[in-house]
């Protein structure tokens, strides 16, 4: 077995980001879209931490920490909005939510 290099991390991050993009573009459920966005943010975190490992400083890890904090806030606010929409519309299907003011 060989050593795990930065390229391995970058390939994994690319695959995760691609899966997240497919989830955002191909799904109708709002919860699945939120999970796909979280997957994309985690792929970006992986790139930041791999870059930090490559260059030997902690800058990428600090930025990844802030991205994690922002993702937690995004998840909380997104779920609160979804709950409010579900109470009003009885559905969280994105195709049915094209006009939110009705």
GIPEQUI-V385920 format. One record per backbone hydrogen bond with DSSP energy under -0.5 kcal/mol. CO is the residue of the C=O (numbers start at 1). NH is the residue of the N-H. Records with the same first field share a line. If there is no record, write none. Layout:
BEGIN
CO: NH + NH
END
This chain:
BEGIN
3: 5
5: 9
6: 10
7: 11
8: 12
9: 13
10: 14
11: 15
12: 16
13: 17
14: 18
15: 19
16: 20
17: 21
18: 22
19: 23
20: 24
21: 25
22: 26
23: 27
28: 94
29: 33
30: 34
31: 35
32: 36
33: 37
34: 38
35: 39
36: 40
37: 41
38: 42
39: 43
40: 44
41: 45
42: 46
43: 47
44: 48
45: 49
46: 50
47: 51
48: 52
49: 53
50: 54
51: 55
52: 56 + 57
58: 62
59: 63
60: 64
61: 65
62: 66
63: 67
64: 68
65: 69
66: 70
67: 71
68: 72
69: 73
70: 74
71: 75
72: 76
73: 77
74: 78
75: 79
76: 80
77: 81
78: 82
79: 83
80: 84
81: 85
82: 86
83: 87
84: 88
85: 89
86: 90
92: 30
93: 96 + 97
95: 98
98: 100
99: 102
END
